[in-house]
Amino acid sequence: MLSKSRDSSASESERIKVLHEYNILDTPSEEKFDNITKLATLICNAPIAVIVLVDESRLFLKSFIGIGNGDVSKEVSFSAETIKGNEILEIQDTLTDKRFKDHPMVTGKPGVRFYAGAPLLDENGFKIGVIAVFDVVSRCLTNDQKDGLVTLANETITHITLRKKTIELEAKTNRFEELLNLSTVSPEIHCILDYSGKILFINDAVTSILGYTVPESIGLSIWKFCNKEDISRLVEIIEEGLKKKVKEFNVEFRVKSKHGQLRWLSWNMVARQGRWYTYGRDITENKRVESELVRLSFVASKINNAVVISDANNHVTWVNDAFEKITGFTINDLKGKRLGDLIIGPKTDLELLKKARLLIKQNRSFTVDLLSYRKDGQPIWLSIYNTVVLDDKGKVDMEVEIIIDITEKKKAEEELQVLSLVASKTNTGVNISDAEGKTTWINQSLKKLTGYSLAELKGKELGDVLSKDEAHKELILSSRAKSLKNESYEIEVQAKTKDSQSIWLSVSNTPIINDKGSLERQIDLISDITQRKQIEHELLEAKEQALQLSEAKEMFLSVMSHEIRTPLNAVIGMTHLLIDNDPKASQLEDLNVLKFSAENLLHIINDILDFTKIETGNLELEAIPLDIKSLACDIVNSLQINAAQKGDKLTLACDDQIPVNILGDKTRLYQILMNLLGNAIKFTDYGTIELKIELVSENEEAVVMRFVVKDNGIGIPEDKQSYIFETFTQAKTDISRKYGGTGLGLAITKKLLKLYKSDIKVKSKEGKGTEFSFDIQFSKATQKTGLVKSVEPPASFIGKRILVVDDNEINILIANRILSKWGFDLEFARNGREAIEKVMTKTFDLIFMDIQMPGIDGFETTSIIRELDDEYFKTIPIIALTASTLQDENSKFKACGMNGHILKPFKPEEIKNIIAINFSK
């Protein structure tokens, strides 16, 4: 039986491919195949027998008997028809078969009347050909003859298969012999070891490298050759690798030759079927070169120019740090690759790179300027100095390239080219000078600007001709020093034209550097800036005048603050004393009116001064601990009497989530809320007024609160709401006459909120009421900072000595009345000199120091006391008494050594608190 053929889905192309793999087409006749055809004629009793291989378009007769030689067309062939099936194709009479009655072998010689053929099926089921017999008479085969023909077909395919395997075996044998011959003559050691390291085979290279003959080496352990210091390291590497199923190793170690010399080997090992297949390359010379390169790399790493070292194949092996800084490429990016392949880009001159590589092949060094690209894609100009290092045989051993970043130089050259095109036509003066700064060329604009011609300036330094002013000499000399260091500069200098007119010039200098990194020439771009300088001078004078005006305004504020607050201090202070002195009921009402009027006057003065301070930028917010709920309660409680007088109901709604301890400016927040609530009471009769405070957001560091003041008073007309925050402005013309006020309250409120980086919003409807709201962010107070609470004067106050320094008799009287009531032992000084004498001769527990006094003021007096040579003078608490509200005085208090301050007019409660705080330290 024939072998089972492949499925019909097997393509014809696959069959043709298999046929060609047997390599039997177009081969000469072979006896073994001829014997099969002879046997076929005998078995089938036929005069003609053939072994045919069916190719893509032809029939190749491998063996034949009874017909002539030659290829036969595949079209309408017996063989092509035979391989369509899997069984023997028998045609008993060709003249009666439509397929073949017109076949040339039927109609012509030899006049075939009978055909029988069996397909040649290989072991994979591919039908590659046919064994067939022909006769010139009609007939048929017996069953035995058919079985015999099938057997011959199987025998034929067996011979074809054996022939293929024999050819492949011969090829492998030849390759093995070639490899064996190659290993024999190879300069590298090739050997086969058993798993313990015993040498089973080794080539002749062992003699040239280690001095041992091949017979001496066979049977020895590879460890005998290995340097003892390297054995433990090698064993560890191999054991770790085998644990991880690694079968291939590459290691470097030292071996000891027969004559005791140490040599370095690069050893490659592959473990297969209980054996090690290895080869070792002598890298002793490479190690020597590497050692030299280490020393070279140390030197190269210290220079600013890039250094690249490549092997004989132009593959990078090492770069210094400067190369990475210049190009962005690291050694990991470059190692094993060609430098030129990485630094090229869209506009790189590839022909130039090709020429450079050709020079390397010719063992020639070169220098080239190449437009390259950094790792991040930025273009960069590199000047590459290549040196080829040859070995003892005159072949390239390595390349060393020194690379300089010349991007700036190229830019300067490009700028020079552009300048050369436009310099003659530009309105800007152009001066080109040599490396020493001496003029070689000027354009027409510079001649027009200065009045000097090229003949008058050539060979001279331009600065010496145009600027002889000693004030600018140092600037010109320092600029020339920069140009000699290849640095560009820009200066503005006053000069004189040829006709002695004074002009201001802006000079922009660009140095041009040559290929050697030296200064070649300089280019000056010179513009006339006389008009700009004149404007700058006028602006400077205007600024100076504005500064003087601001300082005068500040001084006026300071003086006015002092002059107004000093008598107010007397009025308010005496009022407090009279109220505390058990007045008659009839007097108490008058005193309260006096107290209210004085404090109201103080409030108006504060508004005016605060507004002025905001306008001049002298007001800054404090950040001290405060309790928002307590402050709001105090404000609402203090205004209840005023609200009751108007028949109003004043309420407070405070969010329970509001933190107790925050940092803020208590005075300014008090001022904002008092302004808004005061206005609400003023413009509401028999209505309701509410202060609402709610928490908007909170995090670990800060909180945001919303303040809402709402009333149902007279309201604000919609067309007036846009300018109620303007200074000295009321919603209606009769408001001031009917309700009073300066028109500053809302203006100050808005500006104070601006300091808090907030803004006030208003909703109002005339006759219905008004709602003001704003949000403020406060920082949270730390655990170290706490609220300063009002304290009662302790018994420890009694007997404490206090020195009060003030030149105003009223202030002394008030201070004496308030402080003596608490049991203090008081002394007074009318000026700074007297205060210093008292402090030096007597001991005090605290000093109240007035700031503005005739002669030595409070600041200077405090500084003198602090400089006295005793710990007592440096630690005694000194509290400033001031009527000034200037912000810069806060820094003066600290600078001169004061421990705090009280603003006049002061309240007894404030004095009591500050004394208690300083005594508790």
Secondary structure, DSSP 8 states (H G I E B T S, - for coil): -------TTS-HHHHHHHHHHTT-TT----HHHHHHHHHHHHHHT-SEEEEEEE-SSEEEEEEEESS--S-EESTT-HHHHHTTSSS-EEES-GGG-TTTTT-HHHHSTT---EEEEEEEE-TTS-EEEEEEEEESS-----HHHHHHHHHHHHHHHHHHHHHHHHHHHHHHHHHHHHHHHHHHH-SSEEEEEETT-BEEEE-THHHHHHS--HHHHTT-BHHHHB-HHHHHHHHHHHHHHHHTT--EEEEEEEEE-TTS-EEEEEEEEEEETTEEEEEEEE-HHHHHHHHHHHHHHHHHTTSSSEEEEEETTSBEEEE-HHHHHHH---HHHHTTSBHHHHH--TT--HHHHHHHHHHHHTT--EEEEEEEE-TTS-EEEEEEEEEEEE-TTSSEEEEEEEEEE-HHHHHHHHHHHHHHHHTTT-SSEEEEEETTSBEEEE-HHHHHHH---HHHHTTSBHHHHH---HHHHHHHHHHHHHHHTT--EEEEEEEE-TT--EEEEEEEEEEEE-TTS-EEEEEEEEEE-HHHHHHHHHHHHHHHHHHHHHHHHHHHHHHHHHHHHHHHHHHHHHHHHHHHT---HHHHHHHHHHHHHHHHHHHHHHHHHHHHHHHTT------EEE-HHHHHHHHHHHTHHHHHHTT-EEEEEE-TTS-S-EEE-HHHHHHHHHHHHHHHHHT-SS-EEEEEEEEEEE-SSEEEEEEEEEE-SS---GGGTTSTTSTT--SSTTHHHHH---S-HHHHHHHHHHHTT---EEEEETTTEEEEEEEEEEEE--TT----------GGGTT-EEEEE-S-HHHHHHHHHHHHTTT-EEEEESSHHHHHHHHHHS--SEEEEESS-SSS-HHHHHHHHHHSSSHHHHHS-EEEEE----THHHHHHHHHT--EEEESS--HHHHHHHHHHHHT-
